[in-house]
Amino acid sequence: MLWTNPAAIAQTPASDPAAPRYVVSYICGDARIDGTAPLPPDGRPYNLGVSFATQTGSPLANVQVRLRRHGRVLVEFNATGPRCLFSVPDASYRIEGTYQGEMKYGIVETGSLNTELRW
């Protein structure tokens, strides 16, 4: 089963007011979703992925997710499934997940679809 958000709009850092806006799209679902999931409305492929699990590897849902770049929160949502994919401009991102009050994070580059956060 897949859960989607059509798109969440994020603006590039304010230090460059002439920089273009871009759209951060994401999809969350069960552990089987991958880069072949239905494309976001803008047609760009998913190029960043994260899974949420217990220390024993059991999938976790209802994780509060934040995607950051240069300290700015680009998108924040509650993941209704244990795996999320993002369609974002090429860069390095900080993916944060909070589950039962405990925050974990990973620093990832686009192209990485297998990041895992464990509680």
N, C-alpha and C positions, 0 to 999 in steps of 0.2 A: 504494500500500500504506500502511496506517495502523498506527501503534504507539500503544497507549494505556496509561495508568496509571489505574485506576479513580478514585483520588483521593488526594491527599496532604493530610493535616490540618495546618493551621497555626493558631497562636493569635495573637490580637492582642497588641500590646505589653503587657508586664507592668505598666506604669505604671497601667493601669486594670484591676484584677482583676475588676471586674464586667462588663467588655466580653464580648460573646458570642464563641464560637469560630466560625470559618468554614472552609469547605472550599475549597482551591485545587485545581481540576481542570485537567489538561492532556492534550493529544494531540499526537503528533509523527508526521510522515510525509513524503511527497514534497512537492515544491514546489507541487503543485496543491491541497493541502487548504486549505479556507477556512472561513468562518463557517457554512457549511452542513454541516460534518462532523457525525457523530452526536453528539448532546448528551451531556454527562456525566450520571451517575446522578441528580444533583439537578435536572436539567432546565434549569439556567441556561445561557444562550448563551455561546459563546466571545466574549470582548470585548477580547482582547489577543493580538497575534501577532508573531512574530519569525522571520526567515529567516537562514540562515547561508550565506556564499558566499566564494569566493576574490576577490581584487582584480579578476579578469577576469569575475566573475559566475558561475563554475561552482559548483553547489551543494555544500555540505559537510555530512557527517554525522559522528557521533561527537564532537560538541562537548559539553563539560561545561557545563551550564546552571545558573545560580542566579537565582532571582527574589527580590528584596529589597524591603522597605518599611520605612522608618525605620531602616535599617541591619540589620534582622533578616532572616535567610535564611528565607523562607517555604517554599521547595521547592528541591531540588537533585537533578539527575539527568543522565544521559548521553543526549543526543538521538540517537536511532537514525535520524533522518531530518533533512533540511535545513530543515524548517519545523515550528514548534511554535505551537499555540494554547493560550491559558489562559482559564479561566473564574474571574474574581476579582471581589471587591467593587470598586465604583468608587473609584479613587484614582490616584495617581502611583506608579510602580514603577521600580526599577532592574533591568534585565535584563542579566545578565553571561554571557558565553560565553568559554570557554577552549579553545583549539585548539592543539595541539602546544606547550603551555606559555605561549602568549601570550593574555592576557585583553583582551577588548573589552567595552564596555558601552554601553547606551543608557538614557536616562531617558524613560519613556513614560507617557502617560495612557491609562486604559481607553478603548476605542473605536478605538484605533490598532491595526490589524491588519497594517500593512506595514513595521514596523521591520526593518532589515537590518543585520547585523553582518558586516563583511568582514575577511578576513585576507590 
